[in-house]
C-alpha cells in the first residue's frame, strides 16, 4: 500500500463526505495490518487536518488555477507533501518523490508533473509564503475564520493562545479504576512497563503519561484497571456528589468514559442508566461496559423522548453531556475545523435547550443535574444556562467550589491553556425541594 495515497483517500472522505477522521481511518485500516504503516498514515492525516487551513492557503497560492472537484485527491496529495516538508521534517527529496509516486496509485499519473512542480516551487518560495501567511489570520492560526472570530469575542485575552494550543498534539491522560487498583500502585506498574506517569493534581485517579502509548501497552487496560480519559472530563464525577442508593441518569452517554467513572466512583448506586441514540456510539459504550464489567442499564434511544424509554422513576442525579460544537477538543479531533460550520451552532443550541427542558422533569426535587459541554463558546454554555434558569422557576445554582479552570457567570470552564486539559464547561443545576 502506498501510504501517501492511502492518506489522501482517507482525507477525501473527511473533505467530500464529512465523515469523521477516526471513522475514515478505521475504514482504511480494515485491509491494513502493518501497525507501523497505520501509525504513519494516521500521523499524516491528523497532521493535515490540524494544519488544513494553512496548508490549503499555501497550495492555493502556488496553483496557477484551482483544481477541479474531481481532483480533490490530488489537492490533498499536495497538502500531504507540504505537511511532510514543513511539519514532519521529512527530507525534501524523499517527501517530493514519495508524494509524486502516489499519483500512480490514485490512477492519476497525469498529475505527477503538477505535484512535482508545486512541491518544488514551495521549496523555493517558502520565505515569501511565510510572509503571506502572516497577512491571513485563518492561515496563520490554521483555523476557520468564523471560529477565530467567535473565540475572539468570547475569550478576548486568551483567543490566540487557545488557537496555538489547538495546533499542538494533546496529552495522554489516564483514569485509574480505584475499585481495582490505587493510583500510586498503577504508576509503579507503568514504570515496570517502561512508561512514566505523573499523578494529576485535579483528580484522585488521574495520571498524565509523559509520552503517549497504545492501550496495548497499558498494564491491565483490557481487564479494566485503567481507562484513557482527559483530566477535564474526569472532573464531572466530583461535581455530581454521588453516594450509595442514588438513581443516576447519564444522558448522551456514549462512548462511556463518564459513565464508567460514575460506576467506579460509586458502585453502590441504586441504578445507573446510560442512554444514547447513535448506534455506533452505543456499540462503543457496550464495549466499555464489557471491558470494565459494569452493572449498568444501556438504552439506545433519543433522550429527548422520555416516553420511549423512561420507566417513570425520578432520578437523583442527571449528567447531561450535551451535543455541542466540540471546540474544546479540537487538538484531539482536528477534523472539527473542517466538519464544524458556523451555521450548525444554532441547531446545536436548540438541541441543548430541548434536552435541558425535557430531562429536567425527570429529576427529583432536591436532585442535581450537571450540564456539560466540550465547547468553548458562551453561546452553548453560560448563555444556554441563563436561558434555562429564566424558563424554569424551580432551578437554583449551588455554584462550583473549585480552583481549576476559569469561573464563569453560571459555571466553570476548563481550557487547554490552563492545566493542559481539554476545554469543558460545567454548570450544576439543583431542583428546589
N, C-alpha and C positions, 0 to 999 in steps of 0.2 A: 504493500500500500504506500502511495506517495503521501507523506504526512501533510505537506502544504495543500495539496488538492483536497485531502480529507477535511482539513481545517476550513478551506473555502466552502466546501459543500455544507459543512456544519453551520457555518456563519450564514450561509444563504437561507437556511430555514429560519433563522432568527430575523434576518432583514426582510425577507419576502413573505414569510408565513406568520411572523410574530410568534414563533414558537420559542419558549424559554430556552436559554442556553443549556441548562442542565439536562433537559429532556432531549434536546438536539444531540448533545454529546452521548447520551445513552443510546440513541439510535445508531450513531456512528460506531460505538464500541461493541455493538451486538455481534459484529463479524470480525472483531479485532481482539486477540487475546494477549498481544505483546504489551505488558504493563509499561515498559519504557516508552514505547511509541504512543500509548494512550496518554501518558503524562506529558509528552511533548506537544501533542495535538491540543490537549486541554490548556497548556500554558499559552500556546499560540492564540487560541480562541478567547480565553479570558483576557489576555493582553490586548488584543484588537478591540474587544468590546469596551475595555476600560478606557482606551485612548481613542475610541472611534471618531468623535467629532474633530479631534486634532489630526488624526491620520487621514480622514476624508478631506479635510481642508487642504492638506499637502497634496494629495493625489489630484484633487480638482484643480489646484493651481498649476500642476505640472502637465495635465492633459490639455491638449490644444482644443479638444471638443469633448463633451460628455459622452461616455459610453452608452450604448443602447441598454434598455432594461433587461433584454435577454442575455446581456453580457455582464450582469452584476457580479457573477462569479469571478470574472477577470478583474473587476474593480476590487473585489475582496482580496484577490491574489496580490494586487499592488499594495493594499493596506498591510497584508501579511509581510510582504517584503520590506516595506518601510519600517514596520514594527521590529522585525528581526534586527535590522541595521541600527535603529535608533535606541531601542529599549532593551533588547536582549544581548546587544553587543556581539551578535554573530559576525564572524569575519565577512567583510563586504563581498568578496568574490564568491564565497560559499552561499551567502544569502541570495545573491542575484542569480547564480547558476541554478540553485535548487528551486527557486520560485519560477524561473523561466521554464524549467523542465516540467513543472506541474501543469503547464498549459496542455501538454500532450495527454496527460491523464484525464484532464477535463474535456478532452476531444476538441480542443480549440488551438491547434498548432499555429493557426494564423496569428495568434496573439503573442507568440514568442518574441518577435521583434519589438512589439509595442511594450511589453513588460520589461524587456531588457533595456530599451531606450529610456523609459520613465525612471527606472530604478537608478540607472547610471546618471541620468540628469539630476536626480535627487542627491546623489553623492557629490556632484559638482556644485549644487546650489544650496547646500544646507544652511550656510550663513545667511543668505538672502531670505530663505524661507523662515528662519527663526525670527527675523525682523518682522516679517509679515504676520507671523503668529501673534506677536505681541500687540498687534493692532486689532485683533479679533478676540473678544472676551471668551466666546464659546470655544474657539480653537485653542486659546492659551490654557484655559482651565479644563478643556476636554469634557464639557457638559453642554446639554442643550440650552439655548438662550433663555427659554421660558423658566427652566428650573433655576438657573442662576438668578434671574430677576426675583423669583419667589423667595429664595434664600436671602437675597439682599434686603428684601422687605421684612422678613421675619427675624433674621439674625444679622443686623447691620454691622455688628462688631466682629462677628465670627465667620461670615459667609465665605471669605477667601480661604481661611484655614480649613473649613469644612470641605470645600471643593478639593483642596490639595490632599486632605486625608482620604477622601473617596478614591483617589487615584493611586493609593498605596495598597499593597496586599494586606488582608485582615489578619489579626492574630488568631491563634487557635486556642480556644478556651474549653475546658472540661468541667463536668459536674460529677463528683463522686457520689455514688449511691450509698448514703450513710447507713442504710439498712444492712449493707453487706461489707462495708469497709470504712475505715477512718481516712480522712484526707492525708494526714501525716504518713500513714502506712502506705497509702497509694502512691505518694510522692517517692517513697523508697522503692516501690515496685517499678515505677518509671525509671528510676536511676539504674536499677538492675537490668532494665531493658535497653539501656543506652540513651534514655530520654531525660531531659532536665525540665522539671516543672516547678512553678513558684505559686505559693498559696495566694489566693485573691484576698484583698482587704475588704471587698464588698460583700462577699457571701461566705458562709461557713463550709461550703462544699466545693468551691470553685478553685480551679488550677489553671494557670497560664503556661502553655508549653513555649519554651524558648525557641524551638523550631518546629514547624508543622510535621505531623506524622500521619500515616494512614491508620484507619481504625484497626486494621490487622496488626499493627504494631503496638496498640494499646493493650496492656495486660488486662484480661478479664472483660474486654468490651462485649464479646458475644455471650458472656454469662451474666451480663447486666451490672457489672461492678462500676461502670463509668459510662457517661454519655458525652457527646460533643454539644456544647451549648454556650453561647456568648454570655459574658457576665451580665450584660444589660438585661437579657431575657431571664436570667436566674433571679433577678430582683422581684419578680412577680409574686412568688410564693410568700415571702415575708410580709407583703402588703395585704394578703388575704386573711392573716391572723387565724390560721387553722387550729382546730382542736378535734379530739375524738367525738364521734357521734354526729358530725355535721353532714348535711347533704350538699354536695358541690356539683355545679354545672360548669363545664369548660366548653364554651361556645366557640365555633370556628377553631376547633382544637388541633386538627392535623397540621403538621406531621407528628405532633405529640410530645414535643420537648417539655412544654409547661405542664401538660397532663401528667407526664412521668414524674416531674419534680413535685407536683402536688401529692401523688401517691407515695413517693419516697419520703416526703416530709411528714405525712400524717397517714399511716397505713390503717388507722382505726376509724376512718370516716364511715359514716352510715352508708353512703353511696357516692360514687364518682361517675358522673355521666359525661361522656365526651361526644360532641356532635360536630359533624362537618358534612357538607353536601357534595364535595368533589370526590369522585370515585378513586382517582389516582392518589389523592392525599389520604383518603381513608385507608388505602392499602398500606401506605407508609405508617399510618397510625397503628394499624393492626400488627405490622412488623415490629414496631416499638413495643407494643403490648406483649407480644410473644417473647421478645428478647429480654424484657425486664420482668416477665411473669406477673403482670399487673392484673388485679381483680377489679376491673372497671367495665362499665357498660358503654359500648361504642354504637353510635347510631348514625347512619348516613341519611341525612335529611336537611332541609332548609330550616335553620334555627328560627327564622322569622315566622314560620308557620307552625306555631306551637301545637295546634290541634292535630297535626300529623304525627307527632312523636311524644308529646308530654303526657305523663300519667296523672297529672293533677296535683302532685305533691310539691309544695313550695320548697325552694332551695334556700339554704342558709348563706351560701356564697355563690356568686356567679362571676366567672372570669370571661370577659368579652374581649377576645383578641381580634379586634375588628379588621376587616379587609381595608387596606389603605394603599397609599402611593408607594410604600416601601422605600422612601427616600433616605431612611436611616440605615439601610443595609446595602447601599449601592456598592460599597467596596467588596462585599461578599457576592453580590449579584450585579455585576456591571452592565449586564444587558438591560437593566432597568432604564438606563439612559436612552436606549433605543425603543424599548417596549412601552414605556410610560409616556403619555401625551397630556398636554395641559388640559384638554377638554375632558379628560377622564376624571379629574378631581371632583367635579360637581356630582357625577354619578356615584363616586365613592362616598361622598358626603351624604348623599341620600341613603345609601345602603347602611352607613354607620348610624345615622339618626333613626332609621327604621328598626335596626337591631336593638338599639337602646330602648326605644319605646315599646317594642314587642316583648323583650325579655324582662323589663322592669316589673311587670305584674307577676312574674314567676318567682320573685324574691320575697322572702318572709319579712314582715315588719321587724326592724332591728338588724336585718341582714345587710351584707355588704356586696356591692358589685364593683369589680375592678375593671375599668376601661383601659385598654392597652392598644397602642398602635406602634408600628416601627416607622413612623413618619416624622419628618422634621417640620412639617407645615402646621402653623397655628390653626389654619382653616379646618384641619382634621382633628385637632387636639383641643386647645383651650376654647376656641370659638364653638366647637361642637358641644363641649360640656356646658358652656354658658347658655346655649340654646336649650339644652336638655333641662337644666335646673329652672329655667324660665317657664318651661312647659309643665313640669310636674311639681306639685306643691308639697310632696312628701319626701323630698330629697334633701339631704344635708351632707356637707363635705367635712369629714373629721380632720382632713389635712394629712400630710405625709411628713412625719418626723424623721428626717434623714439628712445626711450630709453629702450624699452622692448626687451627681448631675447638677442640674440647674432648677431652682424653684420657679414655677410659673404661676399665673394667677389662680389656677384651679388644680394644678397637679405638679408633676416633676418630670423633667426631660433629661435623659442621658444623651451625651454627644460623643462622637468618635474622637473629638479633640480633647475630651476630658476622660481620664482613666482608661482610655483606649477601648471603650465599649462601643457596641452598635448604638444607633440612635433610637431609643424607645421613649414613648410618652406613657405616663401612668397617672390616672385620676381615680381616687377612691370615692365611691358614692354609697352613702348609707341611707337605708329606708327608715324613716321615722317610725318609732314604735307606737 
